[in-house]
Amino acid sequence: LLPSLEKNTITNERAIILIANVHAFMVGICATICPLPFSDPLLLDPNQGEAYERAANTKPYGVMPKMNMGVTEEAEIMNGRMAMLGLVAVVSTAFIENKPILDVVNEWVGGLYY
């Protein structure tokens, strides 16, 4: 008689994954369009002048960069490395335990999410 009034929406888990993918895509686009002056000189235009010269003359950071306080290039390198390590850890744990990533994260934060 009446059409069904059920909502056809995606689950919270899929919404979070969608938002994360869109965020990663936008960060990648921004990094491509507006590279930081201390980024890899391979991606910089050699005709840029000072920004390219500064990036090309930067010493490699190595395995453990010197830790300087504040928002520095070294701190950003370490922050990125720790984020990658955390992502590998959570994906590996989810794969080994055969659980969704959100369930693993929920366990790690003590059931804070659901």
N, C-alpha and C positions, 0 to 999 in steps of 0.2 A: 504493500500500500504506500507507505512513505519510504523515500530513499534512505539508505543507511546514513546515520549522522556520525559515524566513526571518523576520527581524524586519522589520516594516513601520513604519519610523520616518521622521521628517522629516529633511531634510538640515541640516547645521550652519548654512548660510546662512539657511534659513528659521527655524531656532530662534533665531538672533541677532535677526532681524527681529521675531519674535514677542515676545521679551523686551524689545526696544526699544519696541515698540508698547504693551505692558503697562505699562512704566515711564512712558512719556509719558502714558498714560491715568491712571495713579495720581497723577502729579505734577499733572495738570490737576484731578483730583478734590480733592486736598489744597489746591490754590490756590483752588479755589472754596469749599471748606468753611471753610478757615482762612486768609483773606487776610492778608498781611503789613501791618503798620501803615503802611508807606511805599508801598503799592501804589496803583493808580489809584483815586481816590475814587469813580469811577463805580460800582465794584463794592462799595463799602462802604455800610453802612446809616447814614444821617444821624443816627439815634438812638443810635449807638454812643458818642458823646461825644468824649472826648479823641483816640482813634485816628482818628476821622473828621476832626476839626478839624486835626490835625497833617498828615494826608494832603492835605486840601483846601488848606492854606496853604503847601504845599511848592512851591518854585519849580521850573519845568520844567528838565530836565537839559540840553536842547539837543543839538547834534550831537556835540560833544566835551565830556563832563563833566569838571570839575576832578578831577584824580587825587589821592586821599587814600590813604595807606598803610593797610593792614589791611582788615578786613572792614567795609566801609562801603557806604552806599547807592550811591554813585557807582561803586565797584568792582563791585558786583553788576550795575549797569546796563551797564557796559562788558563784563563777562563774558558777559552774555546777548547783547549785540550781536555779540561775536566768535564765539560759538557759532552764531548765526544765519548769520553770514557764512561760516563753515566749512561749515555744512550746505548752503548755496546753492552753494558752490564744488564740493563733492563730488558733489552731485546734477547740477549742470550738466556737470561733466566726464564723469560716467557717461553722461549723455544724449548729449553730443557724440561721445564715443568709442564709444558703443553697447556698453558693458560693464556688468556688474553693479556695484553700489556697493561691495561687498566686494572685488572685483578692483581697483578704483581705489584704495581705501584700502590694500590690500596692496601695490600698487606704490608708494604714497607713503611707506610705512614700510619700503621696501626688501625686501619679501618676507618679513617677519617672521611673518605669520600662516600662510601655507602656500606 
